[in-house]
């Protein structure tokens, strides 16, 4: 079985939801991950807070935050086990992050030393 990373992209990381809405989304996300885990296909995952971030660029130029010149940010990721990328995409389709207009889930196969790039 292969492993795939599902990367949660938020169209505008500067938009902050209310604490109540964040609580609803967190419960939905935990329930969604629980469904994947119940199939023994959840590997790991984590959220990426927006407030503790730096970007290191060419010539070691450091800027604050993940925002830079674009609004899109990565809000977190999970790693799942799947036979094919299409199976991983089916998991991604259930991600609560997709409730936000413009948000996306990127699905990428992990190389895991299998000789693929």
Buried (B, 14 or more C-beta within 10 A) or exposed (E): EBBBBBBBBBBBBEEEEEEEEEEEBEEBBEEBBEEBBEEEBBBEBEEBEBEEBEEEEEEEEEEEBBBEEEEBBBBBBBBBBBEEBEBBBEBBEBBBBBEBEEBBBEBBBEEEEEEEE
